[in-house]
């Protein structure tokens, strides 16, 4: 069953997020099971919403690629992470 990841990470800046993107390369080498990724910022806080085919897909991606990059980039603190089963997801044709 698809899983929705909601993440809130205080203290992460857009520049640090961009460094993570460059280090991990998830847009060039899309992780197995990733369906959708959206990130946005409020003052002092990064938010992420992902849809994964299964929570285990994210856990594998985190262990193999994301955790080492978090350490390398030096992101502060720890994120608040919540998973929930997706009831339904729809991607509009031509949606970006």
MODELLER restraints for C-alpha pairs under 7 A, 6 or more apart:
rsr = mdl.restraints
at = mdl.atoms
rsr.add(forms.Gaussian(group=physical.xy_distance, feature=features.Distance(at['CA:1:A'], at['CA:53:A']), mean=6.37, stdev=0.5))
rsr.add(forms.Gaussian(group=physical.xy_distance, feature=features.Distance(at['CA:1:A'], at['CA:54:A']), mean=5.85, stdev=0.5))
rsr.add(forms.Gaussian(group=physical.xy_distance, feature=features.Distance(at['CA:1:A'], at['CA:85:A']), mean=6.83, stdev=0.5))
rsr.add(forms.Gaussian(group=physical.xy_distance, feature=features.Distance(at['CA:2:A'], at['CA:51:A']), mean=6.83, stdev=0.5))
rsr.add(forms.Gaussian(group=physical.xy_distance, feature=features.Distance(at['CA:2:A'], at['CA:52:A']), mean=5.62, stdev=0.5))
rsr.add(forms.Gaussian(group=physical.xy_distance, feature=features.Distance(at['CA:2:A'], at['CA:53:A']), mean=4.27, stdev=0.5))
rsr.add(forms.Gaussian(group=physical.xy_distance, feature=features.Distance(at['CA:2:A'], at['CA:54:A']), mean=4.99, stdev=0.5))
rsr.add(forms.Gaussian(group=physical.xy_distance, feature=features.Distance(at['CA:2:A'], at['CA:85:A']), mean=6.09, stdev=0.5))
rsr.add(forms.Gaussian(group=physical.xy_distance, feature=features.Distance(at['CA:2:A'], at['CA:86:A']), mean=5.33, stdev=0.5))
rsr.add(forms.Gaussian(group=physical.xy_distance, feature=features.Distance(at['CA:3:A'], at['CA:51:A']), mean=5.75, stdev=0.5))
rsr.add(forms.Gaussian(group=physical.xy_distance, feature=features.Distance(at['CA:3:A'], at['CA:52:A']), mean=5.27, stdev=0.5))
rsr.add(forms.Gaussian(group=physical.xy_distance, feature=features.Distance(at['CA:3:A'], at['CA:53:A']), mean=6.24, stdev=0.5))
rsr.add(forms.Gaussian(group=physical.xy_distance, feature=features.Distance(at['CA:3:A'], at['CA:54:A']), mean=5.36, stdev=0.5))
rsr.add(forms.Gaussian(group=physical.xy_distance, feature=features.Distance(at['CA:3:A'], at['CA:55:A']), mean=5.62, stdev=0.5))
rsr.add(forms.Gaussian(group=physical.xy_distance, feature=features.Distance(at['CA:3:A'], at['CA:83:A']), mean=6.42, stdev=0.5))
rsr.add(forms.Gaussian(group=physical.xy_distance, feature=features.Distance(at['CA:3:A'], at['CA:84:A']), mean=5.67, stdev=0.5))
rsr.add(forms.Gaussian(group=physical.xy_distance, feature=features.Distance(at['CA:3:A'], at['CA:85:A']), mean=4.54, stdev=0.5))
rsr.add(forms.Gaussian(group=physical.xy_distance, feature=features.Distance(at['CA:3:A'], at['CA:86:A']), mean=5.09, stdev=0.5))
rsr.add(forms.Gaussian(group=physical.xy_distance, feature=features.Distance(at['CA:4:A'], at['CA:50:A']), mean=5.73, stdev=0.5))
rsr.add(forms.Gaussian(group=physical.xy_distance, feature=features.Distance(at['CA:4:A'], at['CA:51:A']), mean=4.63, stdev=0.5))
rsr.add(forms.Gaussian(group=physical.xy_distance, feature=features.Distance(at['CA:4:A'], at['CA:52:A']), mean=6.44, stdev=0.5))
rsr.add(forms.Gaussian(group=physical.xy_distance, feature=features.Distance(at['CA:4:A'], at['CA:83:A']), mean=5.51, stdev=0.5))
rsr.add(forms.Gaussian(group=physical.xy_distance, feature=features.Distance(at['CA:4:A'], at['CA:84:A']), mean=5.28, stdev=0.5))
rsr.add(forms.Gaussian(group=physical.xy_distance, feature=features.Distance(at['CA:4:A'], at['CA:85:A']), mean=6.09, stdev=0.5))
rsr.add(forms.Gaussian(group=physical.xy_distance, feature=features.Distance(at['CA:4:A'], at['CA:86:A']), mean=5.68, stdev=0.5))
rsr.add(forms.Gaussian(group=physical.xy_distance, feature=features.Distance(at['CA:5:A'], at['CA:49:A']), mean=5.51, stdev=0.5))
rsr.add(forms.Gaussian(group=physical.xy_distance, feature=features.Distance(at['CA:5:A'], at['CA:50:A']), mean=4.98, stdev=0.5))
rsr.add(forms.Gaussian(group=physical.xy_distance, feature=features.Distance(at['CA:5:A'], at['CA:51:A']), mean=6.26, stdev=0.5))
rsr.add(forms.Gaussian(group=physical.xy_distance, feature=features.Distance(at['CA:5:A'], at['CA:82:A']), mean=5.81, stdev=0.5))
rsr.add(forms.Gaussian(group=physical.xy_distance, feature=features.Distance(at['CA:5:A'], at['CA:83:A']), mean=4.71, stdev=0.5))
rsr.add(forms.Gaussian(group=physical.xy_distance, feature=features.Distance(at['CA:5:A'], at['CA:84:A']), mean=6.83, stdev=0.5))
rsr.add(forms.Gaussian(group=physical.xy_distance, feature=features.Distance(at['CA:6:A'], at['CA:48:A']), mean=5.91, stdev=0.5))
rsr.add(forms.Gaussian(group=physical.xy_distance, feature=features.Distance(at['CA:6:A'], at['CA:49:A']), mean=4.77, stdev=0.5))
rsr.add(forms.Gaussian(group=physical.xy_distance, feature=features.Distance(at['CA:6:A'], at['CA:50:A']), mean=6.76, stdev=0.5))
rsr.add(forms.Gaussian(group=physical.xy_distance, feature=features.Distance(at['CA:6:A'], at['CA:81:A']), mean=5.85, stdev=0.5))
rsr.add(forms.Gaussian(group=physical.xy_distance, feature=features.Distance(at['CA:6:A'], at['CA:82:A']), mean=5.20, stdev=0.5))
rsr.add(forms.Gaussian(group=physical.xy_distance, feature=features.Distance(at['CA:6:A'], at['CA:83:A']), mean=6.40, stdev=0.5))
rsr.add(forms.Gaussian(group=physical.xy_distance, feature=features.Distance(at['CA:7:A'], at['CA:47:A']), mean=5.59, stdev=0.5))
rsr.add(forms.Gaussian(group=physical.xy_distance, feature=features.Distance(at['CA:7:A'], at['CA:48:A']), mean=4.99, stdev=0.5))
rsr.add(forms.Gaussian(group=physical.xy_distance, feature=features.Distance(at['CA:7:A'], at['CA:49:A']), mean=6.40, stdev=0.5))
rsr.add(forms.Gaussian(group=physical.xy_distance, feature=features.Distance(at['CA:7:A'], at['CA:79:A']), mean=6.45, stdev=0.5))
rsr.add(forms.Gaussian(group=physical.xy_distance, feature=features.Distance(at['CA:7:A'], at['CA:80:A']), mean=5.62, stdev=0.5))
rsr.add(forms.Gaussian(group=physical.xy_distance, feature=features.Distance(at['CA:7:A'], at['CA:81:A']), mean=4.60, stdev=0.5))
rsr.add(forms.Gaussian(group=physical.xy_distance, feature=features.Distance(at['CA:7:A'], at['CA:82:A']), mean=6.46, stdev=0.5))
rsr.add(forms.Gaussian(group=physical.xy_distance, feature=features.Distance(at['CA:8:A'], at['CA:45:A']), mean=6.82, stdev=0.5))
rsr.add(forms.Gaussian(group=physical.xy_distance, feature=features.Distance(at['CA:8:A'], at['CA:46:A']), mean=5.83, stdev=0.5))
rsr.add(forms.Gaussian(group=physical.xy_distance, feature=features.Distance(at['CA:8:A'], at['CA:47:A']), mean=4.65, stdev=0.5))
rsr.add(forms.Gaussian(group=physical.xy_distance, feature=features.Distance(at['CA:8:A'], at['CA:48:A']), mean=6.62, stdev=0.5))
rsr.add(forms.Gaussian(group=physical.xy_distance, feature=features.Distance(at['CA:8:A'], at['CA:79:A']), mean=5.64, stdev=0.5))
rsr.add(forms.Gaussian(group=physical.xy_distance, feature=features.Distance(at['CA:8:A'], at['CA:80:A']), mean=5.14, stdev=0.5))
rsr.add(forms.Gaussian(group=physical.xy_distance, feature=features.Distance(at['CA:8:A'], at['CA:81:A']), mean=6.67, stdev=0.5))
rsr.add(forms.Gaussian(group=physical.xy_distance, feature=features.Distance(at['CA:9:A'], at['CA:45:A']), mean=5.65, stdev=0.5))
rsr.add(forms.Gaussian(group=physical.xy_distance, feature=features.Distance(at['CA:9:A'], at['CA:46:A']), mean=5.15, stdev=0.5))
rsr.add(forms.Gaussian(group=physical.xy_distance, feature=features.Distance(at['CA:9:A'], at['CA:47:A']), mean=6.43, stdev=0.5))
rsr.add(forms.Gaussian(group=physical.xy_distance, feature=features.Distance(at['CA:9:A'], at['CA:78:A']), mean=6.67, stdev=0.5))
rsr.add(forms.Gaussian(group=physical.xy_distance, feature=features.Distance(at['CA:9:A'], at['CA:79:A']), mean=4.31, stdev=0.5))
rsr.add(forms.Gaussian(group=physical.xy_distance, feature=features.Distance(at['CA:9:A'], at['CA:80:A']), mean=6.20, stdev=0.5))
rsr.add(forms.Gaussian(group=physical.xy_distance, feature=features.Distance(at['CA:10:A'], at['CA:44:A']), mean=5.87, stdev=0.5))
rsr.add(forms.Gaussian(group=physical.xy_distance, feature=features.Distance(at['CA:10:A'], at['CA:45:A']), mean=4.28, stdev=0.5))
rsr.add(forms.Gaussian(group=physical.xy_distance, feature=features.Distance(at['CA:10:A'], at['CA:46:A']), mean=6.29, stdev=0.5))
rsr.add(forms.Gaussian(group=physical.xy_distance, feature=features.Distance(at['CA:11:A'], at['CA:44:A']), mean=5.19, stdev=0.5))
rsr.add(forms.Gaussian(group=physical.xy_distance, feature=features.Distance(at['CA:11:A'], at['CA:45:A']), mean=5.70, stdev=0.5))
rsr.add(forms.Gaussian(group=physical.xy_distance, feature=features.Distance(at['CA:11:A'], at['CA:76:A']), mean=6.27, stdev=0.5))
rsr.add(forms.Gaussian(group=physical.xy_distance, feature=features.Distance(at['CA:12:A'], at['CA:44:A']), mean=6.67, stdev=0.5))
rsr.add(forms.Gaussian(group=physical.xy_distance, feature=features.Distance(at['CA:12:A'], at['CA:45:A']), mean=6.04, stdev=0.5))
rsr.add(forms.Gaussian(group=physical.xy_distance, feature=features.Distance(at['CA:12:A'], at['CA:46:A']), mean=5.79, stdev=0.5))
rsr.add(forms.Gaussian(group=physical.xy_distance, feature=features.Distance(at['CA:12:A'], at['CA:75:A']), mean=6.53, stdev=0.5))
rsr.add(forms.Gaussian(group=physical.xy_distance, feature=features.Distance(at['CA:12:A'], at['CA:76:A']), mean=6.80, stdev=0.5))
rsr.add(forms.Gaussian(group=physical.xy_distance, feature=features.Distance(at['CA:13:A'], at['CA:44:A']), mean=6.86, stdev=0.5))
rsr.add(forms.Gaussian(group=physical.xy_distance, feature=features.Distance(at['CA:13:A'], at['CA:46:A']), mean=6.91, stdev=0.5))
rsr.add(forms.Gaussian(group=physical.xy_distance, feature=features.Distance(at['CA:19:A'], at['CA:73:A']), mean=6.78, stdev=0.5))
rsr.add(forms.Gaussian(group=physical.xy_distance, feature=features.Distance(at['CA:20:A'], at['CA:69:A']), mean=6.36, stdev=0.5))
rsr.add(forms.Gaussian(group=physical.xy_distance, feature=features.Distance(at['CA:20:A'], at['CA:73:A']), mean=6.62, stdev=0.5))
rsr.add(forms.Gaussian(group=physical.xy_distance, feature=features.Distance(at['CA:23:A'], at['CA:69:A']), mean=6.22, stdev=0.5))
rsr.add(forms.Gaussian(group=physical.xy_distance, feature=features.Distance(at['CA:24:A'], at['CA:65:A']), mean=6.30, stdev=0.5))
rsr.add(forms.Gaussian(group=physical.xy_distance, feature=features.Distance(at['CA:24:A'], at['CA:66:A']), mean=6.46, stdev=0.5))
rsr.add(forms.Gaussian(group=physical.xy_distance, feature=features.Distance(at['CA:24:A'], at['CA:69:A']), mean=6.35, stdev=0.5))
rsr.add(forms.Gaussian(group=physical.xy_distance, feature=features.Distance(at['CA:31:A'], at['CA:61:A']), mean=6.43, stdev=0.5))
rsr.add(forms.Gaussian(group=physical.xy_distance, feature=features.Distance(at['CA:32:A'], at['CA:57:A']), mean=6.56, stdev=0.5))
rsr.add(forms.Gaussian(group=physical.xy_distance, feature=features.Distance(at['CA:33:A'], at['CA:52:A']), mean=5.37, stdev=0.5))
rsr.add(forms.Gaussian(group=physical.xy_distance, feature=features.Distance(at['CA:33:A'], at['CA:53:A']), mean=4.88, stdev=0.5))
rsr.add(forms.Gaussian(group=physical.xy_distance, feature=features.Distance(at['CA:33:A'], at['CA:54:A']), mean=6.83, stdev=0.5))
rsr.add(forms.Gaussian(group=physical.xy_distance, feature=features.Distance(at['CA:33:A'], at['CA:57:A']), mean=5.44, stdev=0.5))
rsr.add(forms.Gaussian(group=physical.xy_distance, feature=features.Distance(at['CA:34:A'], at['CA:51:A']), mean=6.38, stdev=0.5))
rsr.add(forms.Gaussian(group=physical.xy_distance, feature=features.Distance(at['CA:34:A'], at['CA:52:A']), mean=4.59, stdev=0.5))
rsr.add(forms.Gaussian(group=physical.xy_distance, feature=features.Distance(at['CA:34:A'], at['CA:53:A']), mean=6.44, stdev=0.5))
rsr.add(forms.Gaussian(group=physical.xy_distance, feature=features.Distance(at['CA:35:A'], at['CA:51:A']), mean=5.27, stdev=0.5))
rsr.add(forms.Gaussian(group=physical.xy_distance, feature=features.Distance(at['CA:35:A'], at['CA:52:A']), mean=5.31, stdev=0.5))
rsr.add(forms.Gaussian(group=physical.xy_distance, feature=features.Distance(at['CA:35:A'], at['CA:53:A']), mean=6.75, stdev=0.5))
rsr.add(forms.Gaussian(group=physical.xy_distance, feature=features.Distance(at['CA:36:A'], at['CA:50:A']), mean=5.32, stdev=0.5))
rsr.add(forms.Gaussian(group=physical.xy_distance, feature=features.Distance(at['CA:36:A'], at['CA:51:A']), mean=5.04, stdev=0.5))
rsr.add(forms.Gaussian(group=physical.xy_distance, feature=features.Distance(at['CA:37:A'], at['CA:49:A']), mean=6.00, stdev=0.5))
rsr.add(forms.Gaussian(group=physical.xy_distance, feature=features.Distance(at['CA:37:A'], at['CA:50:A']), mean=4.47, stdev=0.5))
rsr.add(forms.Gaussian(group=physical.xy_distance, feature=features.Distance(at['CA:37:A'], at['CA:51:A']), mean=6.74, stdev=0.5))
rsr.add(forms.Gaussian(group=physical.xy_distance, feature=features.Distance(at['CA:38:A'], at['CA:48:A']), mean=5.64, stdev=0.5))
rsr.add(forms.Gaussian(group=physical.xy_distance, feature=features.Distance(at['CA:38:A'], at['CA:49:A']), mean=5.30, stdev=0.5))
rsr.add(forms.Gaussian(group=physical.xy_distance, feature=features.Distance(at['CA:38:A'], at['CA:50:A']), mean=6.33, stdev=0.5))
rsr.add(forms.Gaussian(group=physical.xy_distance, feature=features.Distance(at['CA:39:A'], at['CA:47:A']), mean=5.61, stdev=0.5))
rsr.add(forms.Gaussian(group=physical.xy_distance, feature=features.Distance(at['CA:39:A'], at['CA:48:A']), mean=4.42, stdev=0.5))
rsr.add(forms.Gaussian(group=physical.xy_distance, feature=features.Distance(at['CA:39:A'], at['CA:49:A']), mean=6.57, stdev=0.5))
rsr.add(forms.Gaussian(group=physical.xy_distance, feature=features.Distance(at['CA:40:A'], at['CA:46:A']), mean=5.99, stdev=0.5))
rsr.add(forms.Gaussian(group=physical.xy_distance, feature=features.Distance(at['CA:40:A'], at['CA:47:A']), mean=5.32, stdev=0.5))
rsr.add(forms.Gaussian(group=physical.xy_distance, feature=features.Distance(at['CA:40:A'], at['CA:48:A']), mean=6.58, stdev=0.5))
rsr.add(forms.Gaussian(group=physical.xy_distance, feature=features.Distance(at['CA:41:A'], at['CA:47:A']), mean=5.98, stdev=0.5))
rsr.add(forms.Gaussian(group=physical.xy_distance, feature=features.Distance(at['CA:52:A'], at['CA:58:A']), mean=6.71, stdev=0.5))
